[in-house]
Amino acid sequence: MASQDYWAEAPVQRQQMTLFAPTLDDIIGADDPVRLVDEVLARLDWSAWEAEYDGTRGQPPIHPRFVAAALLYGLCRGIRSTRKLEEACWYRLDFLWLVEGRHIDYTTFAKFRTRFGRQLKDTFRQVCRVAMHLGLVRLGEVAFDGTRVKSNNSRYNTRTAKSLAEKLAKLDAQFDQMLAELDASEAQRDGAGDDSPRQLPGPLADVEERRAKIRAALEKARALDEARRKDGVDPTKNPAQVPMNDPESRVMPNKEGGYAPNYTPTVTTDGECGFIVDCEVIGDVNEASQAVPSVDRIEETLGQRPERFLTDGGNCNGQVQQAMEARGIEFFAPVQSSQPQPGNPAQRANPTQAVPESEWSSQSLWAFRIAAATCLLSAINSRSISRGGT
C-alpha cells in the first residue's frame, strides 16, 4: 500500500492565502479564443444599444456589450440555453473573464435576446467586416449547403385542406349553437341593469380562437395545394399537409426516413477559415431557392461579392447558373445527376420490357445496372426503416 507521501500534493490549498494572488486575466491563456471575441466586440459601435436604456432611473444596468458577448461566445461554444449561460457565468473561467465576473441570470439573457434581436443581427454584420480586415474572411470562395431538422410538431398532428374545412364547418355549427343558447339565456333575464360583458364569454371566445387558427391553416393548405398543382402534382390525390403546432414548417422527408414536419436550414461558409457568412431557415424541401439570395445577403453584409460559389448537385440548375453568371461569380457544382440521363437504358417508353439485346454492350448499360442496384438498395432500406429495422 502506498504511503501518504506517495500522492501529489494540491497546487493550491483551499484555505491558503497568497501574497500575490493570480488575477483572472492570468488564468486565461494569451491565445485563448475568448480573447479574440472580446477584442472584436470592444471595437464595435454600441451607441444603438445604449440608446435603448433610460440612463437616469433604476439601478445601473449591465452594459449590453457584456450580455451580447456572453450570448455570442456561448453560440461559438455550443451553449444556447439561457440557464446554461447563467451557469457558465458562475463557474466557467472563460465566461467569468469575458463578463468580468458579472453574474448574469437566465431571465436577463432571455429578455435581452428578445429585446435586441435587430441589434444582434447588426452586430453579426460588424463582426463579419472585422473578420475580413483580420484576414479571416476573404470571399475567394464560399460553400453553400442545407440540411433537414425536425420542427416542434408531431408527425401525426397535420391536416389537409379537406380535413380543415370539415373541422371549420363543425366549429361554425358549434359556435352558432352556443350563440343561440346565449341569446335565449339573455332573453330570459329581467333586464335589471346593464351588466353585459365587454367580450365574448369563455366558451365562445375559445371556439372563436380555434376558428381563427383553422381559417389561417386552411388558407395555407389551399395555397400549398395550388403550388403543388403548378408543379404538376394533383392535390386531390396527394394533398398538402399543414402542421398545426408549427405552421411555418412543412412536411418533408426525414433524414432517417419517413416524413414529418421539418425545416431546411442553409449555411454559407467562407473557404479561408470556415467562417459562417450567411444562414437562413426555410420551409422548402430544396434549398436551391436560397443560393442566389445568399450571395446577395453576403454582398449586403460584407460589401463584397464572393468570387467563386461551391454547392452540391441538387442546386445545379439553369436559373442558379444564370444568376451567378450575371453577378460575375464562378459557379462550381457536380454536373452528374442521380436520375437516369438521356441515352440511358433506364429511360425507355415501356420500362416493363427488357433492355434490347442491341444495347447490352453499350456503356450506358453499366449506368443502368448501377441505377437499378441503387434503387433496389434504397427500396430495401426504406422498407427496413418503415418496419423499425436497421
N, C-alpha and C positions, 0 to 999 in steps of 0.2 A: 504494500500500500504506500502511495506517495506521501511524503512528509508535507507539512504545511508550507515549507519554504519552496516547494517544487512549483507551485502555481504562480503565474504572473500577477503582479500587483496592479491595482487600478491606477491609471494615469492621474486621475483627479479624484480625490476623496469628496464625498458629497458635502460634508460639513467643513471642508478645509477652506480657509480664507487665503487669498493670494495677494501678494503685494502689488503685482502688476497684472490685473485681470485682463484676459483677452477680450477685445472688442468684437461686436457682431460682425464687423467687416473683416476681421482676421479669420473668422471661421469659414467664410465663403471664398473659394479659390479665385485667383485672378482670371482664370479662363472659364469660369462657370457661365453657362448661357444666360442665367438670370441677370448678369451684369449688362449684357447687350440689350436685353429688354428694357432695363431701367435707363440706360443711356439714350436709347432711341426715344422713349416716351418723355424723357426730361427735356428734349429739344422740340417737342411738338407745341402747337398753339392751343392752350386750354381756355382761352377767353370765352369761347362759345359755351363751354361747360360752366364756367364761373358765373356767367350772366344768368343762369337758371336759379341761382341761390339769392336769398333776400339780402344777406350781408349785414343786417342790422339787428335782427332779433334771434332769440334762441341761443343754444349752446353752439360754440364754434364747430362747424361740421368738418368731417374728414375731406381733404382736398380730393376732387374727382380723379386726379391723376393716379392716386394710390389704389382706389377701388377699381378703376379701369385696368390698372397694371395687374392686379390680382386676378381679375377676370380673364384677361388676355393671356397671361402667363399660365393660368390654370388650363386654358384650352390647349396650349402648347404641351402641357404635361398630361393631357387626357382627363382633366378634372372638370366636369361640367356641373355637378351638383353644388348648389349653394351651401348646403350643410357640410359637404366635403371641403369646400373652400374655407368655411369658418374654422373647421378643424385644422386645416393646413396653416391658417394664420396663427394658430395657437402652438402647434407642435413642429412644423417643418421649418428648418433653419433658412431655407431659401426664400420661403414666403415671409418669414419674420424679417429677414433682411430687406426684402422688396418693399414691404409696407412700413418698414422702420418700427417694428414692434407694436403696431396698432392691431387691436383685436376686433376685427370686423365681423359682425354676426351675419347669419344667413338672410335675415329679413332685409338688411341693408343691401346685400348683394342682389336680392330678388327685385327690390324696388328700383335700384339703380339701373339694372339691366332693362327693365321696362321703361323707365323714365328717359333714358339716354340712348335709345335704340338708334336714332338717326346720327347722333354724335359718334357712337361706336363704329358705325359704318364709315363715317368720315375719317375716323382715326385709322381704320384699316387702309384707306387711301393714302394717308400721310405716311404710314409705316411702309407701304409698298414703295413710295417715292424715296424715302430714306434708304431702303434696301437697294434701290437702283444706284444711288450715289455711292453706297458702300461696295458695289460690285456684286451683291448677292443675287440681283436680278439683272439679266442682260437682254432678255426677249429675243435672243438669237433664234431659239426655237422653243415652242410651247407644246405640251402634250395635253390632249383633251380626251376624257372618257367619262362614262357614267356607270352606275351600279343600281341595285334594287334594294330597298329597305321597306319593311312592313310598316304600315300605318297603325294608329291606335284604333283599330276597328276589327271586330271578329269577321272571319271569312264568311260566316253564315248570316251576318247582320247586314245584308244588302237587299235592295229592292229594285225591281224593274218598273218601267213606266206603267205597265198594266196593273201590277200589284199596288203601286202607289195611287193610281186613280181609283181602284176599288176601296183602298183604305180611306181615301179622302171622301168618297161618297158615304161611307159608313159614319165618318166623323161629322159630315154635314147633317146627316139624319139625326145623329145623337145630339148635335148642337141645337137643331130646330126643336127636338122633343124637350130638351131641358129648358129652352127659352119659352116654349108654350107652357110648361109647368110653372115657370117663374111668373108668367103673365097671369095664369089662373090664380096663383097664390096671392099676387098683388091685388087682384080684383076682389078678393075676399076680405081684404083689410078694411078697417073702418076709416082710414084716411086721416087719422088724428096726427097732425104734424108732418113735416117734410123731413123724414129721416132716411131717404133713399141713399144708397151708397153712390160714390162718385166713380166707381169702376165695376167691372163685371164681378159677380160672386166667384168664389174659388173654383168650383167645378166648371163653370162656364169659361173662366179665364184659362184653365188648364186645357180644355178642349180647343179653345181658340189658338193657344200657343202651339198645340200639336198640329192643328190645321195649317198654320203658317209655315211650320217646318216641312210638312209634307208637300205643300204647294211649291216651296223652293226646291225640294228634292225632285218633284215631278217635272218642273221646268228644266232642271239639269238633265234628267233622264231623257227627256224629249230632245234636248239639244245634242246629247251624245248619240241618240238613235239617228238623228239627222246627219251627224258627222259620219256614222257608220254607213248610212245609206250612200253618202257621197263617195265613200271608199269602196263601194261595191258589195257591202255586206247587208244582207236582208235582216232588218231589225225584228221582223215578225218571227223569224226562225232563230235568230241569235241576238236577242235584245241586250242593250247595255244595262249594267247593274250599278246602282248608286249606293255607296257606303252611307249608312245612316249616322254613325257616330263621328266619322271623319269625312265629311262630304267632299273635301278638296282632293282626297286621294282617288285612286282609280283601280279597278280590278285588273290585275296583270299577272303574268306567270311568276311564280316564286323562284328564287334561286335553287331551292332544294326540290322543286317540282310542285305541281298543282297550281291553283290560282287563289289569290286573296287580294284585298285592298293594299296597294303599295304606293310608294313614291319612287321617283327616279332622280337621285341627286347627281349632279355633274360637277366635275372639278377640272380646272385648267392649271397646270403647273409649269413653272419655268425650268428649262433644261439645265441651267447652271448649277443651282443648289437645291432643286426640288421645291422652290418657294411657291406656295399657292397664290396665284394672281387673280383667280376668279372662281366663283362657285355659285350654284343655283340648284333649286329643288323644283322639279316639275311633276305634273301628274300624267305624263305620256309614257307609252311603252318604249318608244325610240327617242334617244337623246339627240338625234341629228338636228332637230329644230333649234337646239341651243348652241350649235357650233359657231355659226356666224355671229349671233348676239354676244357670245362670249368674247370674241375678238373685239367687237365694238365697245364692250364694257371695259376691257383691258386698256383700250386706247383712251377711254374717258377717264379711267382711274390713274393711269401712269403717263398719259400724254404721249404715248408712242405705240405703234403697232408692232406686233411680233413679225419677224422676218420669215419664219417657217412654222407651219402648223402640222402637227402629227396627231393622227387618230386611227381608230380601227376601221375594218372594212364595213361595219354597219353604218358608218357615217359618210361613206364614199358614194355620193350621188352627184348628178349633174348640177343641181341647184347650189350645193355647197361649193363645188369646184368653181363654178362660175362666179359666185360671190367672193371667194378667196382671190381669184384672178383679178377681179375688178378692184380689189383692195391692194393689189401688188404683193400678195403673200404666197409663198411657195407652199403647195399642199401635198402632203405625203400620207397615203393610205394604201392598204393592200387592195389590189385590183381583183384578186380571186374571190369568188363568192362560194358559199356553201351550197347554193342552189345549182341545179344542172344548167349548163350553158348551151347555147345553140350548137348543134353538131354532136351533142352527147346522146347516146342511145337511150338515155333515161327520158329524153323528150321525144315522144313519138305520138302519133294520132291515137293509137289504141294501146295503152300500157299493159293490157291484159294479154297481149300477144307477145311471143318470144322475140328477142332481137334477131333480125335476119342473119343468116349464116354469112352473108357477104360482108357484114360489119364486124364479124368476130375478130378479125385481125387488126382492126383499126385501133389507134392509140386511145381513142376516146372510150373504148370498151373498158379499159382499166379504170378510167374515171367513173364509169358507170358501176363497176364492181365495188369500188371504194364507197361510192354514194349509197349503194344498196346495203353494204355491210354497216355503214354508219346509221342508216335508217333502222336497220334491224336491231342494232345495239341500243339505239335511242328508244325504240318501242319496248324492248325488254326492260330497260332501266325505268321507263315511265310506269310500266305495269308493276314493277317491284316497289316503287315509291308509293303508288296508289294503294297497294296492299300493306304498306307499312314495312316493307322489306328493306334490305340494304344492298 
